[in-house]
Amino acid sequence: MKIWGLTGGIGMGKSTATGVIRRRNIPVFDADATVHALQGRGGRAVAPIGLAFPGAIRDGAVDREALRRAVLGNPAA
């Protein structure tokens, strides 16, 4: 089995390429979707992130902007 990685900046066609790959019935792992599920309401990463960065949780989900501020504003993080 071959494993390929698809990366690129905003607007580079990653979603289009992924759509073509999926239409050919090739399995795709979407890291962005996985992270959103983990950090979303009830996600498995919410509690651990909340313990490390208490102000980064809002309405049961990770507030990504608050998390960014907490991480970038803390040299020890």
N, CA, C and O atoms as a CHARMM CRD file, in Angstrom:
* protein
*
  308
    1    1 MET  N      0.84900  -1.17200   0.00000 PROA 1      0.00000
    2    1 MET  CA     0.00000   0.00000   0.00000 PROA 1      0.00000
    3    1 MET  C      0.89400   1.23500   0.00000 PROA 1      0.00000
    4    1 MET  O      1.87600   1.30000   0.74000 PROA 1      0.00000
    5    2 LYS  N      0.55700   2.19100  -0.81600 PROA 2      0.00000
    6    2 LYS  CA     1.25800   3.47000  -0.83300 PROA 2      0.00000
    7    2 LYS  C      0.48400   4.46900   0.01400 PROA 2      0.00000
    8    2 LYS  O     -0.74700   4.48100   0.01600 PROA 2      0.00000
    9    3 ILE  N      1.21900   5.29900   0.72800 PROA 3      0.00000
   10    3 ILE  CA     0.61200   6.37700   1.50300 PROA 3      0.00000
   11    3 ILE  C      1.17600   7.68100   0.97600 PROA 3      0.00000
   12    3 ILE  O      2.39100   7.87300   0.92600 PROA 3      0.00000
   13    4 TRP  N      0.28500   8.57000   0.58600 PROA 4      0.00000
   14    4 TRP  CA     0.68900   9.86800   0.04600 PROA 4      0.00000
   15    4 TRP  C      0.21400  10.95300   0.98600 PROA 4      0.00000
   16    4 TRP  O     -0.78900  10.78800   1.68100 PROA 4      0.00000
   17    5 GLY  N      0.92100  12.04700   1.00900 PROA 5      0.00000
   18    5 GLY  CA     0.50600  13.21900   1.77500 PROA 5      0.00000
   19    5 GLY  C      0.18600  14.35200   0.82000 PROA 5      0.00000
   20    5 GLY  O      0.85600  14.52300  -0.19900 PROA 5      0.00000
   21    6 LEU  N     -0.82600  15.11600   1.14400 PROA 6      0.00000
   22    6 LEU  CA    -1.23200  16.24500   0.31500 PROA 6      0.00000
   23    6 LEU  C     -1.19700  17.49700   1.18100 PROA 6      0.00000
   24    6 LEU  O     -1.94300  17.60800   2.15400 PROA 6      0.00000
   25    7 THR  N     -0.33800  18.42700   0.82600 PROA 7      0.00000
   26    7 THR  CA    -0.21500  19.66600   1.58400 PROA 7      0.00000
   27    7 THR  C     -0.26400  20.84600   0.62900 PROA 7      0.00000
   28    7 THR  O     -0.15300  20.68600  -0.58600 PROA 7      0.00000
   29    8 GLY  N     -0.43000  22.02000   1.19100 PROA 8      0.00000
   30    8 GLY  CA    -0.41200  23.23700   0.38400 PROA 8      0.00000
   31    8 GLY  C     -1.08000  24.36700   1.12500 PROA 8      0.00000
   32    8 GLY  O     -1.76800  24.15900   2.12400 PROA 8      0.00000
   33    9 GLY  N     -0.87300  25.54300   0.63100 PROA 9      0.00000
   34    9 GLY  CA    -1.45300  26.73100   1.24000 PROA 9      0.00000
   35    9 GLY  C     -2.92600  26.88300   0.89800 PROA 9      0.00000
   36    9 GLY  O     -3.51000  26.06000   0.19200 PROA 9      0.00000
   37   10 ILE  N     -3.50500  27.94600   1.41200 PROA 10     0.00000
   38   10 ILE  CA    -4.91100  28.25500   1.15100 PROA 10     0.00000
   39   10 ILE  C     -5.09800  28.49500  -0.34200 PROA 10     0.00000
   40   10 ILE  O     -4.31200  29.20400  -0.97100 PROA 10     0.00000
   41   11 GLY  N     -6.14400  27.89600  -0.90100 PROA 11     0.00000
   42   11 GLY  CA    -6.47700  28.10700  -2.30800 PROA 11     0.00000
   43   11 GLY  C     -5.59300  27.35900  -3.29000 PROA 11     0.00000
   44   11 GLY  O     -5.55200  27.71000  -4.46900 PROA 11     0.00000
   45   12 MET  N     -4.88600  26.33900  -2.83200 PROA 12     0.00000
   46   12 MET  CA    -3.97200  25.60500  -3.70600 PROA 12     0.00000
   47   12 MET  C     -4.61500  24.38200  -4.36100 PROA 12     0.00000
   48   12 MET  O     -3.97800  23.72100  -5.18200 PROA 12     0.00000
   49   13 GLY  N     -5.86300  24.07100  -4.01200 PROA 13     0.00000
   50   13 GLY  CA    -6.55800  22.96100  -4.65500 PROA 13     0.00000
   51   13 GLY  C     -6.55500  21.65200  -3.88600 PROA 13     0.00000
   52   13 GLY  O     -6.83800  20.59900  -4.45900 PROA 13     0.00000
   53   14 LYS  N     -6.24200  21.70000  -2.60800 PROA 14     0.00000
   54   14 LYS  CA    -6.22800  20.47000  -1.80800 PROA 14     0.00000
   55   14 LYS  C     -7.60600  19.81600  -1.76300 PROA 14     0.00000
   56   14 LYS  O     -7.72000  18.60100  -1.92100 PROA 14     0.00000
   57   15 SER  N     -8.64700  20.60800  -1.55100 PROA 15     0.00000
   58   15 SER  CA   -10.01000  20.04900  -1.47700 PROA 15     0.00000
   59   15 SER  C    -10.43200  19.47300  -2.81700 PROA 15     0.00000
   60   15 SER  O    -11.07900  18.42700  -2.86600 PROA 15     0.00000
   61   16 THR  N    -10.07800  20.13800  -3.89300 PROA 16     0.00000
   62   16 THR  CA   -10.40100  19.63100  -5.23100 PROA 16     0.00000
   63   16 THR  C     -9.68800  18.30900  -5.47900 PROA 16     0.00000
   64   16 THR  O    -10.30100  17.34900  -5.94600 PROA 16     0.00000
   65   17 ALA  N     -8.40700  18.25800  -5.17100 PROA 17     0.00000
   66   17 ALA  CA    -7.64200  17.02400  -5.36500 PROA 17     0.00000
   67   17 ALA  C     -8.19100  15.90000  -4.49600 PROA 17     0.00000
   68   17 ALA  O     -8.28700  14.75600  -4.94100 PROA 17     0.00000
   69   18 THR  N     -8.54800  16.22300  -3.26100 PROA 18     0.00000
   70   18 THR  CA    -9.10600  15.21900  -2.35800 PROA 18     0.00000
   71   18 THR  C    -10.42300  14.67800  -2.90400 PROA 18     0.00000
   72   18 THR  O    -10.69300  13.48100  -2.80700 PROA 18     0.00000
   73   19 GLY  N    -11.24500  15.55900  -3.47900 PROA 19     0.00000
   74   19 GLY  CA   -12.50800  15.12300  -4.07700 PROA 19     0.00000
   75   19 GLY  C    -12.28500  14.13800  -5.21300 PROA 19     0.00000
   76   19 GLY  O    -13.00100  13.14300  -5.32300 PROA 19     0.00000
   77   20 VAL  N    -11.30300  14.40800  -6.05300 PROA 20     0.00000
   78   20 VAL  CA   -10.97600  13.50500  -7.16000 PROA 20     0.00000
   79   20 VAL  C    -10.53100  12.14900  -6.61000 PROA 20     0.00000
   80   20 VAL  O    -10.94600  11.10100  -7.10500 PROA 20     0.00000
   81   21 ILE  N     -9.69800  12.18400  -5.60000 PROA 21     0.00000
   82   21 ILE  CA    -9.19800  10.94200  -5.00000 PROA 21     0.00000
   83   21 ILE  C    -10.34600  10.13500  -4.40000 PROA 21     0.00000
   84   21 ILE  O    -10.42200   8.92200  -4.59500 PROA 21     0.00000
   85   22 ARG  N    -11.23700  10.80300  -3.67100 PROA 22     0.00000
   86   22 ARG  CA   -12.37900  10.09500  -3.05800 PROA 22     0.00000
   87   22 ARG  C    -13.30400   9.49900  -4.11100 PROA 22     0.00000
   88   22 ARG  O    -13.81100   8.39100  -3.93400 PROA 22     0.00000
   89   23 ARG  N    -13.52700  10.22200  -5.20400 PROA 23     0.00000
   90   23 ARG  CA   -14.40600   9.70100  -6.26500 PROA 23     0.00000
   91   23 ARG  C    -13.83700   8.43800  -6.90200 PROA 23     0.00000
   92   23 ARG  O    -14.57400   7.67300  -7.52300 PROA 23     0.00000
   93   24 ARG  N    -12.56400   8.21900  -6.75600 PROA 24     0.00000
   94   24 ARG  CA   -11.93700   6.99900  -7.26700 PROA 24     0.00000
   95   24 ARG  C    -11.92400   5.89900  -6.20000 PROA 24     0.00000
   96   24 ARG  O    -11.24900   4.87900  -6.34300 PROA 24     0.00000
   97   25 ASN  N    -12.68700   6.13500  -5.12800 PROA 25     0.00000
   98   25 ASN  CA   -12.81500   5.16800  -4.02600 PROA 25     0.00000
   99   25 ASN  C    -11.48300   4.86100  -3.34400 PROA 25     0.00000
  100   25 ASN  O    -11.24300   3.74100  -2.89200 PROA 25     0.00000
  101   26 ILE  N    -10.62800   5.87100  -3.28100 PROA 26     0.00000
  102   26 ILE  CA    -9.36000   5.74300  -2.56400 PROA 26     0.00000
  103   26 ILE  C     -9.56700   6.35500  -1.18200 PROA 26     0.00000
  104   26 ILE  O    -10.03600   7.48900  -1.07900 PROA 26     0.00000
  105   27 PRO  N     -9.22500   5.62600  -0.11700 PROA 27     0.00000
  106   27 PRO  CA    -9.42500   6.16500   1.23600 PROA 27     0.00000
  107   27 PRO  C     -8.61100   7.44000   1.45500 PROA 27     0.00000
  108   27 PRO  O     -7.46800   7.55400   1.01200 PROA 27     0.00000
  109   28 VAL  N     -9.22700   8.38500   2.14500 PROA 28     0.00000
  110   28 VAL  CA    -8.58500   9.66600   2.45100 PROA 28     0.00000
  111   28 VAL  C     -8.70800   9.92000   3.94700 PROA 28     0.00000
  112   28 VAL  O     -9.79300   9.79900   4.51600 PROA 28     0.00000
  113   29 PHE  N     -7.60300  10.26800   4.57700 PROA 29     0.00000
  114   29 PHE  CA    -7.61600  10.70500   5.96900 PROA 29     0.00000
  115   29 PHE  C     -7.52400  12.22100   5.95100 PROA 29     0.00000
  116   29 PHE  O     -6.54900  12.78200   5.45100 PROA 29     0.00000
  117   30 ASP  N     -8.52600  12.88100   6.49000 PROA 30     0.00000
  118   30 ASP  CA    -8.57800  14.34400   6.51700 PROA 30     0.00000
  119   30 ASP  C     -8.20400  14.81600   7.91800 PROA 30     0.00000
  120   30 ASP  O     -9.02700  14.78900   8.83300 PROA 30     0.00000
  121   31 ALA  N     -6.96100  15.24700   8.07500 PROA 31     0.00000
  122   31 ALA  CA    -6.47400  15.66700   9.39100 PROA 31     0.00000
  123   31 ALA  C     -7.25400  16.86400   9.91700 PROA 31     0.00000
  124   31 ALA  O     -7.51900  16.94400  11.11600 PROA 31     0.00000
  125   32 ASP  N     -7.62600  17.79900   9.04200 PROA 32     0.00000
  126   32 ASP  CA    -8.39200  18.96600   9.48900 PROA 32     0.00000
  127   32 ASP  C     -9.72600  18.54500  10.09900 PROA 32     0.00000
  128   32 ASP  O    -10.10700  19.03500  11.16200 PROA 32     0.00000
  129   33 ALA  N    -10.42900  17.64500   9.43200 PROA 33     0.00000
  130   33 ALA  CA   -11.72300  17.18600   9.94700 PROA 33     0.00000
  131   33 ALA  C    -11.54900  16.45400  11.27800 PROA 33     0.00000
  132   33 ALA  O    -12.37900  16.58500  12.17800 PROA 33     0.00000
  133   34 THR  N    -10.47700  15.69300  11.39700 PROA 34     0.00000
  134   34 THR  CA   -10.21800  14.96500  12.63700 PROA 34     0.00000
  135   34 THR  C     -9.95300  15.92200  13.78800 PROA 34     0.00000
  136   34 THR  O    -10.48100  15.73800  14.88500 PROA 34     0.00000
  137   35 VAL  N     -9.13600  16.94400  13.54500 PROA 35     0.00000
  138   35 VAL  CA    -8.84100  17.93200  14.59300 PROA 35     0.00000
  139   35 VAL  C    -10.10800  18.67000  14.99900 PROA 35     0.00000
  140   35 VAL  O    -10.33600  18.89900  16.18700 PROA 35     0.00000
  141   36 HSD  N    -10.93400  19.04500  14.03100 PROA 36     0.00000
  142   36 HSD  CA   -12.18700  19.73700  14.35800 PROA 36     0.00000
  143   36 HSD  C    -13.10100  18.84000  15.19700 PROA 36     0.00000
  144   36 HSD  O    -13.76400  19.32400  16.11400 PROA 36     0.00000
  145   37 ALA  N    -13.14300  17.54900  14.89600 PROA 37     0.00000
  146   37 ALA  CA   -13.96500  16.62800  15.69200 PROA 37     0.00000
  147   37 ALA  C    -13.40300  16.48000  17.10700 PROA 37     0.00000
  148   37 ALA  O    -14.16300  16.45000  18.07500 PROA 37     0.00000
  149   38 LEU  N    -12.09200  16.39000  17.23000 PROA 38     0.00000
  150   38 LEU  CA   -11.47100  16.25100  18.54900 PROA 38     0.00000
  151   38 LEU  C    -11.66100  17.49300  19.40600 PROA 38     0.00000
  152   38 LEU  O    -11.82200  17.39400  20.62200 PROA 38     0.00000
  153   39 GLN  N    -11.64300  18.66700  18.77200 PROA 39     0.00000
  154   39 GLN  CA   -11.73800  19.92200  19.51200 PROA 39     0.00000
  155   39 GLN  C    -13.15400  20.47400  19.57800 PROA 39     0.00000
  156   39 GLN  O    -13.40000  21.45500  20.27900 PROA 39     0.00000
  157   40 GLY  N    -14.08100  19.86300  18.86300 PROA 40     0.00000
  158   40 GLY  CA   -15.46400  20.33100  18.86000 PROA 40     0.00000
  159   40 GLY  C    -16.20800  19.91700  20.12000 PROA 40     0.00000
  160   40 GLY  O    -15.65300  19.23500  20.98200 PROA 40     0.00000
  161   41 ARG  N    -17.46400  20.33200  20.22400 PROA 41     0.00000
  162   41 ARG  CA   -18.28500  20.02900  21.39900 PROA 41     0.00000
  163   41 ARG  C    -18.28000  18.52400  21.66300 PROA 41     0.00000
  164   41 ARG  O    -18.65100  17.72400  20.80400 PROA 41     0.00000
  165   42 GLY  N    -17.85100  18.15700  22.87700 PROA 42     0.00000
  166   42 GLY  CA   -17.80600  16.75500  23.26600 PROA 42     0.00000
  167   42 GLY  C    -16.60000  15.99700  22.73400 PROA 42     0.00000
  168   42 GLY  O    -16.48800  14.79300  22.96300 PROA 42     0.00000
  169   43 GLY  N    -15.70000  16.66400  22.03600 PROA 43     0.00000
  170   43 GLY  CA   -14.52800  16.00000  21.47800 PROA 43     0.00000
  171   43 GLY  C    -13.56200  15.53800  22.55600 PROA 43     0.00000
  172   43 GLY  O    -13.50900  16.10400  23.64800 PROA 43     0.00000
  173   44 ARG  N    -12.80600  14.51000  22.23500 PROA 44     0.00000
  174   44 ARG  CA   -11.90400  13.90500  23.22300 PROA 44     0.00000
  175   44 ARG  C    -10.75500  14.81500  23.63100 PROA 44     0.00000
  176   44 ARG  O    -10.14700  14.58200  24.67600 PROA 44     0.00000
  177   45 ALA  N    -10.43500  15.83100  22.86000 PROA 45     0.00000
  178   45 ALA  CA    -9.32300  16.72600  23.20500 PROA 45     0.00000
  179   45 ALA  C     -9.76600  17.91400  24.04700 PROA 45     0.00000
  180   45 ALA  O     -8.92500  18.64500  24.56900 PROA 45     0.00000
  181   46 VAL  N    -11.06900  18.11700  24.18700 PROA 46     0.00000
  182   46 VAL  CA   -11.56700  19.30900  24.89000 PROA 46     0.00000
  183   46 VAL  C    -11.11000  19.32700  26.34400 PROA 46     0.00000
  184   46 VAL  O    -10.56800  20.33500  26.79900 PROA 46     0.00000
  185   47 ALA  N    -11.31000  18.25700  27.07300 PROA 47     0.00000
  186   47 ALA  CA   -10.94600  18.23900  28.49800 PROA 47     0.00000
  187   47 ALA  C     -9.44600  18.42100  28.71600 PROA 47     0.00000
  188   47 ALA  O     -9.05700  19.24600  29.54200 PROA 47     0.00000
  189   48 PRO  N     -8.58400  17.67800  28.00400 PROA 48     0.00000
  190   48 PRO  CA    -7.15000  17.88300  28.21900 PROA 48     0.00000
  191   48 PRO  C     -6.68300  19.29600  27.86000 PROA 48     0.00000
  192   48 PRO  O     -5.84000  19.86400  28.55400 PROA 48     0.00000
  193   49 ILE  N     -7.21900  19.85500  26.79500 PROA 49     0.00000
  194   49 ILE  CA    -6.85100  21.22500  26.42700 PROA 49     0.00000
  195   49 ILE  C     -7.36300  22.19200  27.48200 PROA 49     0.00000
  196   49 ILE  O     -6.67900  23.15300  27.83300 PROA 49     0.00000
  197   50 GLY  N     -8.56900  21.94000  27.99100 PROA 50     0.00000
  198   50 GLY  CA    -9.12100  22.78800  29.04100 PROA 50     0.00000
  199   50 GLY  C     -8.29700  22.76400  30.31500 PROA 50     0.00000
  200   50 GLY  O     -8.17900  23.77800  31.00200 PROA 50     0.00000
  201   51 LEU  N     -7.72600  21.60900  30.63300 PROA 51     0.00000
  202   51 LEU  CA    -6.85900  21.51700  31.81400 PROA 51     0.00000
  203   51 LEU  C     -5.57300  22.31500  31.61900 PROA 51     0.00000
  204   51 LEU  O     -5.10300  22.98600  32.53700 PROA 51     0.00000
  205   52 ALA  N     -5.01800  22.23600  30.42900 PROA 52     0.00000
  206   52 ALA  CA    -3.76000  22.93200  30.15100 PROA 52     0.00000
  207   52 ALA  C     -3.96000  24.42700  29.93200 PROA 52     0.00000
  208   52 ALA  O     -3.10800  25.23600  30.30000 PROA 52     0.00000
  209   53 PHE  N     -5.09600  24.79000  29.32900 PROA 53     0.00000
  210   53 PHE  CA    -5.38800  26.18500  28.98700 PROA 53     0.00000
  211   53 PHE  C     -6.83800  26.48400  29.36300 PROA 53     0.00000
  212   53 PHE  O     -7.71300  26.46500  28.49800 PROA 53     0.00000
  213   54 PRO  N     -7.10500  26.76300  30.65100 PROA 54     0.00000
  214   54 PRO  CA    -8.47800  26.89100  31.15000 PROA 54     0.00000
  215   54 PRO  C     -9.35100  27.89200  30.39300 PROA 54     0.00000
  216   54 PRO  O    -10.55800  27.67000  30.29500 PROA 54     0.00000
  217   55 GLY  N     -8.81600  28.95200  29.86900 PROA 55     0.00000
  218   55 GLY  CA    -9.63400  29.93600  29.16700 PROA 55     0.00000
  219   55 GLY  C     -9.91300  29.60000  27.72000 PROA 55     0.00000
  220   55 GLY  O    -10.53100  30.39000  27.00600 PROA 55     0.00000
  221   56 ALA  N     -9.46400  28.43000  27.27600 PROA 56     0.00000
  222   56 ALA  CA    -9.57100  28.08600  25.85900 PROA 56     0.00000
  223   56 ALA  C    -10.81700  27.27200  25.51800 PROA 56     0.00000
  224   56 ALA  O    -10.96500  26.82900  24.38000 PROA 56     0.00000
  225   57 ILE  N    -11.71400  27.06900  26.48200 PROA 57     0.00000
  226   57 ILE  CA   -12.92100  26.27900  26.23200 PROA 57     0.00000
  227   57 ILE  C    -14.13900  27.18700  26.32000 PROA 57     0.00000
  228   57 ILE  O    -14.27800  27.97300  27.25800 PROA 57     0.00000
  229   58 ARG  N    -15.01900  27.07000  25.32900 PROA 58     0.00000
  230   58 ARG  CA   -16.26100  27.84100  25.31400 PROA 58     0.00000
  231   58 ARG  C    -17.37300  26.94400  24.78600 PROA 58     0.00000
  232   58 ARG  O    -17.23600  26.32700  23.72900 PROA 58     0.00000
  233   59 ASP  N    -18.46100  26.87700  25.52000 PROA 59     0.00000
  234   59 ASP  CA   -19.62800  26.07300  25.12200 PROA 59     0.00000
  235   59 ASP  C    -19.26000  24.61800  24.84100 PROA 59     0.00000
  236   59 ASP  O    -19.78900  24.01000  23.91100 PROA 59     0.00000
  237   60 GLY  N    -18.35700  24.06200  25.64100 PROA 60     0.00000
  238   60 GLY  CA   -18.01200  22.65100  25.51500 PROA 60     0.00000
  239   60 GLY  C    -17.08700  22.30800  24.37000 PROA 60     0.00000
  240   60 GLY  O    -16.89000  21.13100  24.06700 PROA 60     0.00000
  241   61 ALA  N    -16.51300  23.31800  23.72500 PROA 61     0.00000
  242   61 ALA  CA   -15.60100  23.09000  22.60800 PROA 61     0.00000
  243   61 ALA  C    -14.37800  23.98400  22.77600 PROA 61     0.00000
  244   61 ALA  O    -14.40200  24.95300  23.53400 PROA 61     0.00000
  245   62 VAL  N    -13.31800  23.64600  22.06400 PROA 62     0.00000
  246   62 VAL  CA   -12.12100  24.48000  22.09600 PROA 62     0.00000
  247   62 VAL  C    -12.39200  25.74600  21.28900 PROA 62     0.00000
  248   62 VAL  O    -12.82400  25.69200  20.13800 PROA 62     0.00000
  249   63 ASP  N    -12.12900  26.87300  21.91700 PROA 63     0.00000
  250   63 ASP  CA   -12.18800  28.16700  21.23300 PROA 63     0.00000
  251   63 ASP  C    -10.80000  28.36300  20.62700 PROA 63     0.00000
  252   63 ASP  O     -9.85300  28.70100  21.33700 PROA 63     0.00000
  253   64 ARG  N    -10.68200  28.15500  19.34200 PROA 64     0.00000
  254   64 ARG  CA    -9.37100  28.14000  18.69500 PROA 64     0.00000
  255   64 ARG  C     -8.64400  29.47100  18.80100 PROA 64     0.00000
  256   64 ARG  O     -7.42000  29.49800  18.92600 PROA 64     0.00000
  257   65 GLU  N     -9.37000  30.56100  18.75400 PROA 65     0.00000
  258   65 GLU  CA    -8.73800  31.87600  18.90000 PROA 65     0.00000
  259   65 GLU  C     -8.20300  32.05300  20.31800 PROA 65     0.00000
  260   65 GLU  O     -7.09200  32.54900  20.50300 PROA 65     0.00000
  261   66 ALA  N     -8.98500  31.65200  21.32000 PROA 66     0.00000
  262   66 ALA  CA    -8.52500  31.74400  22.71100 PROA 66     0.00000
  263   66 ALA  C     -7.33000  30.82100  22.94000 PROA 66     0.00000
  264   66 ALA  O     -6.39600  31.18600  23.65300 PROA 66     0.00000
  265   67 LEU  N     -7.35100  29.64700  22.35000 PROA 67     0.00000
  266   67 LEU  CA    -6.22500  28.72600  22.47400 PROA 67     0.00000
  267   67 LEU  C     -4.98000  29.32700  21.83000 PROA 67     0.00000
  268   67 LEU  O     -3.88800  29.24600  22.39100 PROA 67     0.00000
  269   68 ARG  N     -5.14100  29.91900  20.67300 PROA 68     0.00000
  270   68 ARG  CA    -4.01000  30.56000  19.99400 PROA 68     0.00000
  271   68 ARG  C     -3.39400  31.62900  20.88600 PROA 68     0.00000
  272   68 ARG  O     -2.17500  31.68600  21.05200 PROA 68     0.00000
  273   69 ARG  N     -4.24100  32.46900  21.45500 PROA 69     0.00000
  274   69 ARG  CA    -3.73500  33.53300  22.33400 PROA 69     0.00000
  275   69 ARG  C     -3.02300  32.94700  23.55000 PROA 69     0.00000
  276   69 ARG  O     -1.97100  33.44000  23.95800 PROA 69     0.00000
  277   70 ALA  N     -3.60000  31.89200  24.12700 PROA 70     0.00000
  278   70 ALA  CA    -2.99800  31.27600  25.31500 PROA 70     0.00000
  279   70 ALA  C     -1.64000  30.66300  24.99500 PROA 70     0.00000
  280   70 ALA  O     -0.69900  30.78900  25.77900 PROA 70     0.00000
  281   71 VAL  N     -1.53600  30.01100  23.86300 PROA 71     0.00000
  282   71 VAL  CA    -0.27900  29.35200  23.49700 PROA 71     0.00000
  283   71 VAL  C      0.76800  30.37700  23.07800 PROA 71     0.00000
  284   71 VAL  O      1.90500  30.32900  23.54800 PROA 71     0.00000
  285   72 LEU  N      0.39800  31.29600  22.20500 PROA 72     0.00000
  286   72 LEU  CA     1.37400  32.26900  21.70900 PROA 72     0.00000
  287   72 LEU  C      1.74900  33.30100  22.75800 PROA 72     0.00000
  288   72 LEU  O      2.82700  33.89000  22.68800 PROA 72     0.00000
  289   73 GLY  N      0.87400  33.52700  23.72700 PROA 73     0.00000
  290   73 GLY  CA     1.15700  34.49800  24.77200 PROA 73     0.00000
  291   73 GLY  C      1.89500  33.91600  25.96000 PROA 73     0.00000
  292   73 GLY  O      2.16400  34.62100  26.93200 PROA 73     0.00000
  293   74 ASN  N      2.23100  32.62000  25.89000 PROA 74     0.00000
  294   74 ASN  CA     2.87200  31.94600  27.01200 PROA 74     0.00000
  295   74 ASN  C      4.13200  31.23200  26.51800 PROA 74     0.00000
  296   74 ASN  O      4.03400  30.15700  25.92500 PROA 74     0.00000
  297   75 PRO  N      5.30900  31.80900  26.75100 PROA 75     0.00000
  298   75 PRO  CA     6.54400  31.17000  26.27200 PROA 75     0.00000
  299   75 PRO  C      6.75100  29.75500  26.81200 PROA 75     0.00000
  300   75 PRO  O      7.43600  28.95200  26.17800 PROA 75     0.00000
  301   76 ALA  N      6.17400  29.43900  27.96400 PROA 76     0.00000
  302   76 ALA  CA     6.32200  28.09300  28.53300 PROA 76     0.00000
  303   76 ALA  C      5.41500  27.07800  27.85200 PROA 76     0.00000
  304   76 ALA  O      5.64400  25.87400  27.96600 PROA 76     0.00000
  305   77 ALA  N      4.39000  27.54400  27.14600 PROA 77     0.00000
  306   77 ALA  CA     3.46300  26.63700  26.47000 PROA 77     0.00000
  307   77 ALA  C      4.16700  26.05200  25.30300 PROA 77     0.00000
  308   77 ALA  O      3.58800  25.25000  24.57000 PROA 77     0.00000
